[in-house]
């Protein structure tokens, strides 16, 4: 990720209360966040389904389709 060129908005006491980013940096942050959240969702799905797969607790697509008709 490229270096951010952020600017800050401060209150009367000089405390930083907000950040200003250029639109490209903002869009890049959104993309990175989306990719991270997708990865986290994948990791969660793997953790939930690995035990089921290891126990043979699944149905193949062919078996499912054959029994749907």
Beta strands, then each sheet from edge to edge (+ up, - down):
strand 1: 7-10
strand 2: 16-20
sheet 1: 1+ 2-
end
